[in-house]
Amino acid sequence: MIDFESRLKSLKERRQGSRERAIFETMDSYSANRAILTGQDVRKKEFFELLKESTGIKYAVGAMAAVDEAATKVSVREGDRVADSLIKSLTGAGESVTKRLQGSVALDIHIKGHSDVDMLIIVTNPVNIELPQVTSNGYSPATDPRSLLQIIRDVRTKSENILPANFPKADVDCSNNKSICISGGSLSRDVDVVPALWFDTIQYQRSFQEHDRGVKIYHKGDDKLLLNFPFSHIKLINDRDAQYSGNLKCVIRLMKNMIADMPEYKKRIVKQLSSYDLAAIGYHMNSDLQAPYYMRLSLIEKTRAHLNLLLAAKDYRNSLFVPDKSRKIFDTEGKTEALSILSKEMDDLAFSIFKELRPFQGAYDSSTILTKSIF
């Protein structure tokens, strides 16, 4: 059986930070020390903590819930702050760039209140155009004599120099090949700066819809460009989530929280499934995502069954693409091993909740969770 009291504690700390941190952020040092010694907790109670249900159900509902909107706004604000400062300096240094938010925060599938933020810093002039070029799109020849690779290389180098100057008290880590991480100092969130350039697909040249536009991210170590479609991914996930009343994102957050609560020896393996992969796994649940808000506990059983199917049906598993169809989900052997562990953890979650609801019943009965209503 899962220790749900421990799970609830770790979930709360992930979503709201530690009790001690919350106290020191809201009180003077004298009052804070007294509050800590007396066991006071200034963090607000979230809706799932107030449910008149078992601890397992509280954990499951909380694990599916979005992080507090105010905390998310802080993450976005800090990402914008870093990006705006960098863009101003890069513009002064002769580079034409803009910003876009990508990743878990952009999709509201992050599970930490103090979540880090991914900010794309995108070269706007020139752009990379997919051929054959659509004739009526109005592009003009590039005026910058540098190659695209040299331009993005320069943006990366200049960014590595600008960020420490603009945020002198922060730590700037340039060791990652795709991003520059800035943290600490006056920043209340870690921010990953990702230099890239626009890739205007043939579809974008026709539609001028940003979700049809790609980006090429600079890989510093290999000195090359990597094609990504973050805005297509965001739109596809948002559309599928809206189709099923927010349930897709509930499933994605659930899987991410399950991984976060695993012991390290399991987590090291399961993290081969990225947030992008987990979103894709949930995306392919299709109509199984259908459930009224008061029966969202059924998503536990539906996710469990979906993971079991993926594990058992190799041909089906290996046929699945990520939503934007840029690659297969299970494109490495390690991801299958990760799936096996995640599937077992989801089994344990469903069985543990079942035993809370039916403590004297022997065999697992999925209908118990599928039909449970929570108000």
N, C-alpha and C positions, 0 to 999 in steps of 0.2 A: 504493500500500500504506500502511496505517495504521502509524504509529510506536508499536508497542505498549509499548515500554520507557517512552516518555514518558507514555503513557496509564496504565500501571501506577503510575508515580510520582504522577501527579495523583490517581488513585483512592485511593492510600494516604494522601495528604495530606488528601483530603476526609474519609476515614473516621477517621483517627487524628490529624489535625493535622500540622503540620510537624515535622521532626526537631528543629529548634531549640526549638520550643515544648515538645515532650515532654521534652527534656533539662532545660530551666529549671524545668519543673514537678516534676521528680523529683530534682534535685540542688541542692546549694548553689552559689553563683555561681562559686567557684574551680573546683570539679569540672566544672561545666557548661561553662565556657570551655575547659577542657582537652579535654572530650569533643567539643566542636564543632571544635576545631582538629585533632583526630586522626581526625575523620570517624566518630566513634562514633554508632550509632543505637540508642536504648533502646526504640524502639517494638517491640512484639511482632510476630512473623511471623503473619500470618493464614493460615487453612487453604488458601486458593486460591494463596497465594504458594509453598506447599510442594508443590504438585502437580507430578508429573513429566510436565508437558505443555508445549507451546509458550507463549510469552508472550501470544499472542492468546487462547488458551483460558483462561489464568490471568486475563486482563483480563475476559473475558466472564463467567466464573464469579463473579469478585469483584464485577462490576457488577450481578449479579443478587442478591447476598447481602445479608442484613439487616446493619445496623450492629451493632457489638458491644453486647450487652445491657446491660453496665455503663454504657456511654456514654448509652444511651437512658434508663436509670434516672436518671441525673444530669439530663437534660433534663426529665423528668417531675417530678423533685423540685424543680427550680428554678421550674417553672411553678406547682406547688402552693404553693411558698413565697411567691411574689408574690401569687397569688390569695388565699391564706389571710390574708395581711397586709391586703390591700385589703378583703376581705369583713369582717374585724373592724372596720376603720375605717368602712366604709360602714354597717355595722349600728349603730355608735355615732352615726352621722350620720342615723339614721332610715330607712335603706333596707333592704329585705329581699331579699337576693341569695344565690345559690349559684354554684358553679363547675362547669365541664365542660371536659375536654380535647377538642380537635377537630384536624383537619388530618392532616398526614403522620405526625407522631409517634404520634398516636392509632391510626393504621393500621399503624405499623411499615413505612412505605414511604419514610421519609426516607433520604437518602443521605449526610448529613454526621454525623460523630461529635459535633461541637459544634453540633447542630441547634437552631434557634430553635423556640419552642413557642407554639402558639395556645391561649389560655385564654379560654373564654367566661365572662363574668360576667353571670349571668342573674337578672333580677328574678323573684322567686318569688310575690310578692303585690302587686298582682293579676296574673292571667294573662289572655291574650287567648284567647277561645273561638271556634272555628269554628261558625257557625250552619248549619242549625238545631241547637240544643243538644240533646244526648241527655238525656232527662228524668230518668233514674235515676242521674246521675253525682255527685250530692252537692255541686255547686258552690253557694257562698253569694254574695250580692251583695258587691261591692268596698266597702271602707270608706275607702280613700284617695280624697280629693276630687279629686286631680289626674288629668288625662287620662293614658293610657298613654304618649303621646308626651312629655308633660311629665316623667313619672317617669323614663323612660329618658334624657331630656335631662339631668335632674338627676344621674343616676348617672354619666353621661359627664363632666359638669362637675366633680362631686365627685372622681371618679377622677383627673382631670387635676391636681387640687390635692393629693390624698392621696399619690399615688405618689412625687412628689419629696420629700415630707415623710418618708415611711416609708423611702425609699431615697435619702438625701441625696447619696451619692457616685456614684449611677448617673445615666446620661443618660436623660431622659424626653422622647420625641418625640411630640408631640400633633398633628402635621401630617397624619397619615393620617385619612381620613374615617371609616373603619370600626374602626380599632384605635388603641391607644396602645402604642408600643414602648418598653420599658425595657431598658437594656443597661448593661454595665460595672459599676463599683463592686465590690460583693461578689458580684455575679451571675456565674456561669460560663457562662450561656446567655442569649441574647436572649429576651425574653418579649413576645409580643403580647397585650395585653388587649383583648377584644372585648365591649363592652357589648351586651346583648340582653335580650329577654324571651320567656317561653314562649308558644308558639302551640299550643293543644290542639286538634288536628284532630278531626273526627268519629270517625275510626278510633281515635285515642288515647282518646277518651272512652268507647269501647266496650272497648278492649283493655287500657288502662293499661300498655302496653308502651312504654318510652321511645323505641324506634326509630320509633314512629308519631308522636312528638311533634316539632313544628317549633319553630324560634326565629325571632324577628324581630330582625335586627341593626340598630342605629342608624347611619344615615348622617349624619354631622355636617354636611357641606357642604350637602346637600339638605334637611336637617332632616326626614327621613322614615325609615320602617321598611322593611327588605328581608327578605322571607321566605326562609328556608333550611331544609333538612332534613339537617343533618350526621349525625344518628344513624341515619337510614335509609340514607344513603350508606355509613356505616361498617359497618352490619350486612350490607348487600347485597354489599359488597366482601369482607368476612370470610367470608360464606357461600360465595360463588363460589370464593374462594381455598381454603377448606377442602375443597370439592368436588373440587378439582384439586391437592390435596396441596401447597399453598403456591406453585404455579406462577404464579398471577395476580400476586402481589406481586413475584415474580422478574421478570416482564415489565415491570411498572410501574417498578421500580428500574432495570432495564436502560435503558429509554427516558429516564428522568431523568438517568442517568449519561452517556448518549450526548449529551444536550443540554448537560450541564455541561462536557463536553470539547470542545464546538464552539468555533471562533473567534468572537469577539464579534459580527462582522457577521452571522453566521448565528444566533447565540443570540438576538440582539435580535428577530429575526423569529419564531423557533420558540417563544419564551416566550409567544407569544400562545396557545399550548396550555398551559393551567394543569395543575398536578398532578391536579386534579379531572378535567380532560379526558383526560389520559393514562390515569388509572384507568378511565375509561369506555371508552376505545379498547381497552384490554386486556380489559375485562369482556366485550366483544362477540366475543372470539376463541372463546368457548364451548368446544366439545370439542377444539379445537386446543390447548387448554391441557393436555391429557392427556399426561403423560410421566413415566416413573419418575425418581426423583431422580438416578440415575446417567446419565440421558440428557437432562439439562436443557439441554445445548448445543443440542438440537433446537429449543428455544424461540427461538433466534436466527433460524433459518430460518422458523419458523412466524410469528414477529412480522414478519419481512421480507415474507413473502407476504401477511400481513394488511394491512400498510400499503400495499403495492402495490395490493391489491384496493380499499381505501378510496379511493386516489388515482384509480384507473381507473373505478370504478363510481360516478358522481356521484349517481344516484338512490338507490342503497343508502346511500352516505355521508350524504346529506342526510336519510335516514329515521331515523337512529340517535339515540336519546335517551340522556342520562346515566342511570345505573342507577335513580335515584329518579323518573325521568320528569318532572322539573321543567322541563327544557328540552332542546333539541337539542344534540348535541355540537358540531357545526359550524354555529354560529349567526352567524358572521361570515366574510367573504371571507378575512380575514387568516389564519384558522385553516387554510384549504385550502393557502395558500402555506406555512405552517409545516409542514403534513403533507408537502408535497412535499420539503422539505429533510430532514425527519426520515426519510422513506422512503429518500432517496438515501444518507443516512448509514448506515442499517441495511443497505442493499445493500453499501456499502463494507465494513462490519464482516463480513458473511457471506462476501464474496468474499475478503477478506484472510485470514480464518481458513481458508477452503478452500485458498488457496495455501500456507499453512503446512502443511496436512495432505497436500496433493497438489501439491508444487512443480513437477512435470514434466507435469502434466495441463493441457491448454489450456482447454476450455470448462468453465464452472461446472456442477457436479453437486450438486444440493441433497441427494441421498441421503448424501453424505459427512458432512455435518453432522447430518442427521436420524438417522443410525444410529451416531454416535460415542458410545461409553460412556466415562465418567470415574469413576475410583474413587480 
